[in-house]
């Protein structure tokens, strides 16, 4: 590669100026992301190419491209470049692992994890030129592989470098990787970005930028809190680790262990919600499948039960996670889901299945096929027969996870002198007029309850999800700051026993999807690139490549909070998840068209785009006013009181 400027961990991180930003005109695969896509029908623009290859240079996953011979040669070349840099390692001069290569308009970023190498390739004309953003995508890609296969794959490759991991991955892992990477990219033009669309688009890239979870809004805080306590009363058990209510990839509520080190990292929550929110068979079936949470414990599986409580109107689903894979645990979760469904005023699953089957029999048939595909795991670990005996060898590891959580679960924050987050109970909620008049159902017979008479919480969800409701609320905040777009992060303490805060944080985000005037993928990617630069400026004081890699080295030097975590392989995730602890302001004005502003404080971050006619000082004041408004409306926009099992 002529004029290639390589950067390694320890030397030579000279960053060339990057003027060009935009989108990668490499393609998006068909909606099914089939690997059989032919070269004669290239997929649409869908972001940078991402490749996973073994230490032997064998391709394991290629996001764009179906010519195996061509990519085998390319992967061999990439692995050869890495080996060439490592060959200069001696006592006097150590280059370390190659991190990135800038060759003209082409940017190549590497992530090396023992026996696996991940590579992101972005074209300067149409792709992201932000190394941190590409590095984040690689870290999530690696985490997604571990989510499905655990870090035992590293041991497999260490023992047999030529092993073909594709035999273990299969179509399910391939589809999960593509679904995850697609969320980093702007939606297709035919998908639309109008916030008034019938199916409201999630924020996508902003959830990764802010390391926050998108919540369903607006919801009456008392209703959300009572639903959280319903989960505690119904689902609490010795083997229950986490309980979630979700709609698609958006969170309604979550209950976690009291021990802060056992609470979920945002990246693990992203993996769970992306996987569950895109399961085609979830609407009409209960699913029971193994998951590995990479930042929680990457050495083994936990087991997740999911069921859609309201497949007809809201898509509200329950997710219950345990370290116990027995048939008895499945029955416990099935019974708990039925109890939650009944208490929310929703009809039994059998009634919903009958109505869906009667109205859309062909759709029901296809989802049954989807379920067979989803749960037909080839690994013996997923065999439903003789479950208890199959997992005897896993009981010791499972017991250690559960004991680690329960050992310090009670009073996890006692005596730590944690400063509680300022309560917003005294603040006036500006958008709750309609929330106080939610009809409550009268007492009914069993037969009447089976006729889909919704309870107050489900009614509130239906109102909150109305496209007009979403549009009006978001426009209100945009007008307040004279902005065309913003994304906001809010850090909220997880509540422990007796209402005291734990050290754990649940990071959440809020904002509209990118739409007019950013109507094409190139302009949208430019916004995310600039937001990423502002984020690094606020955290590190500079967005340069050298500063970024120095910070990543520091995160990699820290031990993981729990043994078996892949945190040391994901320093960019850790950097973005770290809460901002100082008040900072930064801005960037480009092309005399837009003003980009970044603000952060102890419990928040805000990134906004304003017209360039607004002066930086005025724009900062507008954004500060928006922050005050969002913090004042925190209780209806976010899960403001995240609970634990001991709350």
Secondary structure by P-SEA (a helix, b strand, c coil): cccbbbbccccccccccccbbbbbcccccccccccccccccccccccbbbbbbccccccccccccccaaaaaaaaaaaaaaaaaaaaacccccccccccccccccbbbbbbbcccbbbbbbbbcccccccaaaaaaaaaaaaaaaaaccccaaaaaaaacccccccccccaaaaaaaaaaaaaaccccccccccccccccccaaaaaaaacbbbbcccccaaaaaaaaaaaaaccccccccccccccccccccccccccccccccaaaaaaaaaaaaaccccccbbbbbbbbbccccccbbbbbbbbbcccccccbbbbbbcccccaaaaaaaaaaaaaaaaaaccccaaaaaaaaaaccaaaaaaaaaaaaaaaccccccccccccccccccaaaaaaaaaaaaacccccccccccccccccccccccccccccccccccccccccccccccccaaaaaaaaaacaaaaaaaaaaaaaaaccccbbbbbbbbbbccccccccccbbbbbbbccccccccaaaaaaaaaaaaaaaaaaacccccaaaaaaaaaaaaacccccccccccccaaaaaaaccccccccccccccccbbbbbbbcccbbbbbcccccccaaaaaaaaaaaaaaaaaacccccccccccccc
